[in-house]
Amino acid sequence: MDQMTVTEVSRSLGLSTRMLRYYEELGLVRSRRREGYAYRLYDPEALARLRQIVLLRKLRIPLRQVKRILDDPSAQAAIQVFQDKLKELEGELDALGSIRDILQELLAVLKGRYWLPAGKVLLDDAQLAGLTGLAGLAVEPSLLSQQIKQKERKTMEDLNRAEQEQGKLTNVRIVHLPAATVAAAHYIGPDPEDHAGRMIADFARKNKLWETGSSVRQYGFNHPNPPPEGGEYGYEFWVTIPDDMDVPAPLEKKHFPGGTYAAHCIQMGNFHEWQWLFGWAYESEEYEINGSGTPEDMYGCLEEHLNFYDHIQEAAEGEPETTQLDLLIPVKKK
């Protein structure tokens, strides 16, 4: 096949249509529209470039570095990026090695005292001495205690460093979104984010929302979610407005009840981190998901396009650029 539609590329390469659109915004790849045809098309050159992007992303190369590699007429950029990535991975391997070694030592200590409660074994100085490799040393008690503390501190430093390296979502925030009146734009079809986003942006500029005293926050969500087999889906954008503001069709005036959400900030394009946030929510000992239970509205989850107040004033036309989003999952205390 010489050319492929967005849906065909999405199915073939496992990329969401939204991610494809973002790649185009970054200048990573180009598509074209055939006259009288609603869908974007990708030619063989664009498809080859997309396969290269997929490979580099699987190697955990950031998008800005992907563009640098693919735009470089030589291999110099790729060499530098790959060298930097190898150093980063070596640090992660060191962190994992520290966790493995400590677990192995802890396991050996516990097996040697299996008849005692684990807490008693792990908090006992003599066992900590064994854990940190100091057992059997003929030293003064005070010196042994000092060495134990030093080894303990080293062990905890290793663990803290490993946690920082491996803990993908150590910064999940619990936030309360206030109730608000919103103007809603909804579109189902090709590039739904583009259509709904332009509708909201035009409305915000026409009414100069930044001068109304409204907080001017923008939320969005799939409506409905893309079907598993691929194909058309919808997207709905909301922007907060004063309660008494009129909203012209095709936009709708709605009430957002607000609520408690687990929030995780991402750079635009990193939508794979949704699964990380859901992983955090499923494993949380304090909170549980409090969603709608239906993919019709993305299970009640939201994407807040941060700093819309500033961005809409900076964009004279079209949808303003978004660089950061909050991924938001509705939650409640267990």
ZIBEL-V540526 format. One record per backbone hydrogen bond with DSSP energy under -0.5 kcal/mol. NH is the residue of the N-H (numbers start at 1). CO is the residue of the C=O. Records with the same first field share a line. If there is no record, write none. Layout:
NH->CO / CO
//
This chain:
4->42
6->40
9->5
10->6
11->7
12->8
13->9
14->10
15->10
20->16
21->17
22->18
23->19
24->20
25->21
26->22
27->24
28->23
29->23
32->41
34->39
37->34
41->32
42->4
47->43
48->44
49->45
50->46
51->47
52->48
53->49
54->50
55->51
56->52
57->53
58->54
59->55
60->57
61->56
62->60
65->62
66->62
67->63
68->64
69->65
70->66
71->67
72->68 / 69
79->75
80->76
81->77
82->78
83->79
84->80
85->81
86->82
87->83
88->84
89->85
90->86
91->87
92->88
93->89
94->90
95->91
96->92
97->93
98->94
99->95
100->96
101->97
102->98
103->99
104->100
105->101
106->102
107->103
108->104
109->105
110->106
111->107
112->108
113->109 / 110
114->111
116->113
121->117
122->118
123->119
124->120 / 121
128->124
129->125
130->126
131->127
132->128
133->130
134->129
135->129
137->134
139->137
144->140
145->141
146->142
147->143
148->144
149->145
150->146
151->147
152->148
153->149
154->150
155->151
156->152
157->153
158->154
159->155
160->156
161->157
162->158
163->159
164->160
165->161
166->162
167->163
168->166
170->167
173->263
175->173 / 261
177->175 / 259
178->176
180->256
181->241
182->254
183->239
184->182 / 252
185->237
187->235
189->233
192->189
195->191
196->192
197->193
198->194
199->195
200->196
201->197
202->198
203->199
204->200
205->201
206->202
207->203
208->205
209->204
211->208
212->209
214->209
218->305
219->238
220->303
221->236
223->224 / 234
225->295
230->227
234->224
235->187
236->221
237->185
238->219
239->183
240->217
241->181
245->242
251->248
252->184
254->182 / 252
256->180 / 254
257->255
259->177
261->175
262->329
263->173 / 261
264->327
266->325
268->323
270->267
271->269
273->270
274->271
275->272
276->272
277->273
278->274
279->275
280->276
281->277
282->278
283->279
284->280
288->332
290->330
292->299
297->294
298->295
299->294
300->297
301->298
302->328
303->220
304->326
305->218 / 303
306->304 / 324
308->305
310->307
311->307
312->308
313->309
314->310
315->311
316->314
325->266
326->304
327->264 / 325
328->302
329->262
331->260
332->288
334->286
//
